[in-house]
Amino acid sequence: MDARPDPTRVRAMFARIAPRYDRMNRIMTLGRDSAWRRATIEAAVPRADGWTLDLGCGTGDLLHLLVTGGARRAIGLDPVEEMVSHTRERLGGRAILLRGDALTLPFADATLDCIVSAFVLRNLDDLGGAIAEGYRALAPGGRFVALELTPHTMPIVGPVARTFTRLAIPWLGGIIAGDRAAYTYLAHSIDRFPDCRALAHMLYERGFRKIRYRRFMLGSVALHSAEKPIPATPTWRA
Ligand SMILES: C[S@@+](CC[C@H](N)C(=O)[O-])C[C@H]1O[C@@H](n2cnc3c(N)ncnc32)[C@H](O)[C@@H]1O
């Protein structure tokens, strides 16, 4: 198994599963993903006049919640057209939609108020680089909020949940999404993703502060939030 996801293969896989992605999500999470997405938006506290980016917006579930929750300045970004086209149909002109990459965001320094993401970080080939890039694009006081599947660490529940993810999810993915390989990848991508503490540490190392996380669904899903600090003293012009 490769240590990092291969971006070309990841994009081809999301292009393939795009038409059945939402249905598979609802089934895999027993419908709980909507509540976790709401918690993601609540943790971000987007300002109505600030720019909020949904990183890796996919078919637009999070972005939809953002705009229906009152965010007038919402942007969705994703490299896969097959995913973005669903969002375009769903949201019309209510958000700006961009094809792009988490590692090279098309924004000037310190311009965004929030970056939110759901189930995206695991798929990136350079997680540290993407966190640093998010930090660059956020304004001081801006928030980075990420919902993600996380390696199971609980003593008894962990091994049971891991077995379920390794066996049942690929099987369901074969039946429902017609793509067993994509959902086998999903199980591997969780195993190689940093656990909650390690991800919090990565955020800290890249400059974020006020880092918090909480877990859902017996510890299999984590929501991290972090803030780009406001400098304690002003920076003076030379
Ligand atoms: C599991 S889906 C999540 C989609 C959506 N955020 C949701 O909540 O359902 C992962 C998404 O990440 C996107 N993605 C993959 N590599 C990316 C990258 N380098 N930068 C931004 N998004 C990426 C994929 O195209 C896909 O839409």
PDBQT file of the ligand as one rigid body, heavy atoms in Angstrom, charges set to zero:
ROOT
HETATM    1  C1  LIG A 301     -15.000  12.074   0.014  1.00  0.00    +0.000 C 
HETATM    2  S1  LIG A 301     -15.262  13.436  -1.076  1.00  0.00    +0.000 S 
HETATM    3  C2  LIG A 301     -16.008  14.652  -0.013  1.00  0.00    +0.000 C 
HETATM    4  C3  LIG A 301     -16.904  15.591  -0.766  1.00  0.00    +0.000 C 
HETATM    5  C4  LIG A 301     -17.677  16.589   0.085  1.00  0.00    +0.000 C 
HETATM    6  N1  LIG A 301     -16.785  17.454   0.819  1.00  0.00    +0.000 N 
HETATM    7  C5  LIG A 301     -18.622  15.915   1.031  1.00  0.00    +0.000 C 
HETATM    8  O1  LIG A 301     -18.699  16.329   2.176  1.00  0.00    +0.000 OA
HETATM    9  O2  LIG A 301     -19.324  14.993   0.650  1.00  0.00    +0.000 OA
HETATM   10  C6  LIG A 301     -13.629  14.065  -1.266  1.00  0.00    +0.000 C 
HETATM   11  C7  LIG A 301     -13.549  15.218  -2.223  1.00  0.00    +0.000 C 
HETATM   12  O3  LIG A 301     -12.218  15.745  -2.192  1.00  0.00    +0.000 OA
HETATM   13  C8  LIG A 301     -11.881  16.144  -3.488  1.00  0.00    +0.000 C 
HETATM   14  N2  LIG A 301     -10.422  16.237  -3.626  1.00  0.00    +0.000 N 
HETATM   15  C9  LIG A 301      -9.548  15.261  -3.939  1.00  0.00    +0.000 A 
HETATM   16  N3  LIG A 301      -8.298  15.755  -4.022  1.00  0.00    +0.000 NA
HETATM   17  C10 LIG A 301      -8.397  17.087  -3.759  1.00  0.00    +0.000 A 
HETATM   18  C11 LIG A 301      -7.459  18.162  -3.715  1.00  0.00    +0.000 A 
HETATM   19  N4  LIG A 301      -6.164  17.959  -3.960  1.00  0.00    +0.000 N 
HETATM   20  N5  LIG A 301      -7.900  19.404  -3.431  1.00  0.00    +0.000 NA
HETATM   21  C12 LIG A 301      -9.227  19.620  -3.172  1.00  0.00    +0.000 A 
HETATM   22  N6  LIG A 301     -10.156  18.634  -3.205  1.00  0.00    +0.000 NA
HETATM   23  C13 LIG A 301      -9.753  17.400  -3.507  1.00  0.00    +0.000 A 
HETATM   24  C14 LIG A 301     -12.496  15.055  -4.369  1.00  0.00    +0.000 C 
HETATM   25  O4  LIG A 301     -12.632  15.439  -5.703  1.00  0.00    +0.000 OA
HETATM   26  C15 LIG A 301     -13.829  14.832  -3.674  1.00  0.00    +0.000 C 
HETATM   27  O5  LIG A 301     -14.849  15.637  -4.196  1.00  0.00    +0.000 OA
ENDROOT
TORSDOF 0
